[in-house]
Amino acid sequence: GLTDDHSKVWTPASRKKALEAAEQADRILFILDGKYGLNPEDRDLAVLIKKLNKPVLAVVNKIDQPQNFEVGLSEFYILGFDHLVPASFEHKLGIDTILDWMIEGLPRELEDPNDKRIRIAIVGKPNAGKSTLVNKILGYERVIASPVAGTTVDSVEIPFERNGQEYCLIDTAGLR
């Protein structure tokens, strides 16, 4: 994860690792917290992510009632992403859309013919639901997910396979 405030939870080393993970990823899942709404950290992080010139899917998590998706998304459109995906990782809403995006339009041949994995970094501010998403995609509790911000303090690479394609999810600490 990334932080500019050098707090005890998010060290400069954690920030560096999260940036490296995002830079090395083929695609980036940008997780936003719909429960607490848009904040300056989200705006700053959106600018940083756009500078990487990688495909980004902006996902607004914690929108637990499908009838409220549009209301929950409305304030996040100012970030300038082409598409926002409403989700509730806890209730498994939006995960199929995320998985479809992960493989959509990817070339069959990757740069390193020996490495067939598609690398996807999951970034967002602290406690947005990044680790919960990783666990829901995998179908089991692989990483610690907690309502306490700062549970993930280092990037974790998790290889997995789906429909014959190898992936590597990179769960990062919260970005500030």
Residue pairs with C-beta under 8 A, 6 or more apart in sequence:
1 10
1 14
1 15
1 18
1 123
1 126
1 152
1 153
1 172
1 173
1 174
1 175
1 176
2 10
2 14
2 15
2 18
2 19
2 45
2 48
2 123
2 175
2 176
3 9
3 10
3 14
3 15
3 174
3 175
3 176
4 15
4 44
4 176
5 176
6 12
7 176
9 126
9 149
9 150
9 153
10 126
10 150
10 153
10 173
10 174
10 176
11 153
14 153
14 154
14 173
15 175
17 154
17 155
17 172
17 173
18 123
18 155
18 172
18 173
18 175
20 155
21 121
21 123
21 155
21 170
21 172
22 28
22 49
22 52
22 54
22 121
22 123
22 172
23 52
24 119
24 121
24 170
25 54
25 119
25 120
25 121
25 170
26 54
26 55
26 106
26 118
26 119
26 120
27 54
27 55
27 56
27 57
27 101
27 102
27 118
27 119
27 120
27 121
28 49
28 52
28 54
28 55
28 56
28 57
28 120
28 121
28 122
28 123
29 56
29 57
29 59
29 98
29 120
29 121
29 122
29 123
29 124
29 133
30 45
30 46
30 49
30 56
30 57
30 58
30 59
30 81
30 123
30 124
31 59
31 61
31 122
31 123
31 124
31 128
31 129
31 130
31 133
32 38
32 42
32 58
32 59
32 60
32 61
32 76
32 79
32 124
32 125
32 128
33 60
33 61
33 62
33 124
33 125
33 127
33 128
33 129
34 60
34 61
34 62
34 63
34 72
34 73
34 76
34 86
35 61
35 62
36 62
37 75
38 75
38 76
38 78
38 79
39 125
41 125
41 175
41 176
42 76
42 79
42 125
43 78
43 79
45 123
45 124
45 125
45 175
45 176
46 58
46 79
46 80
46 81
48 175
49 56
49 123
50 56
50 80
56 81
57 83
57 85
57 98
57 101
58 76
58 79
58 81
58 83
58 84
58 85
59 84
59 85
59 86
59 87
59 94
59 98
59 133
60 72
60 73
60 76
60 84
60 85
60 86
60 87
61 87
61 88
61 89
61 94
61 124
61 128
61 129
61 132
61 133
62 88
62 89
62 90
62 128
62 129
63 69
63 72
63 73
63 86
63 87
63 88
63 93
64 88
64 90
64 91
64 93
66 86
66 93
69 86
72 86
73 84
73 86
76 84
77 84
85 94
85 97
85 98
85 101
86 93
86 94
87 93
87 94
87 95
87 97
87 98
87 133
88 94
89 95
89 129
89 132
89 133
89 136
90 129
90 132
92 136
95 133
95 136
95 137
98 133
98 137
99 137
99 162
102 118
102 120
102 167
103 118
103 163
103 165
106 118
110 116
110 117
110 118
116 165
116 166
117 159
117 166
117 167
117 168
118 165
118 166
118 167
118 168
119 167
119 168
119 170
120 167
120 168
120 169
120 170
121 170
121 172
122 130
122 133
122 134
122 169
122 170
122 171
122 172
123 130
123 172
123 175
124 130
124 174
124 175
125 174
125 175
125 176
126 149
126 150
126 173
126 174
126 175
126 176
127 147
127 148
127 149
127 150
127 174
128 174
129 145
130 152
130 171
130 172
130 174
131 143
131 144
131 145
131 146
131 151
131 152
131 171
132 145
134 142
134 143
134 145
134 158
134 169
134 171
135 141
135 142
135 143
135 145
137 160
137 169
138 158
138 160
138 169
142 158
143 152
143 156
143 158
143 171
144 151
144 152
145 151
149 174
150 173
150 174
152 171
152 172
152 173
152 174
153 173
154 173
155 170
155 171
155 172
155 173
156 170
156 171
157 168
157 169
157 170
158 168
158 169
158 170
158 171
159 166
159 167
159 168
160 166
160 167
160 168
160 169
161 167
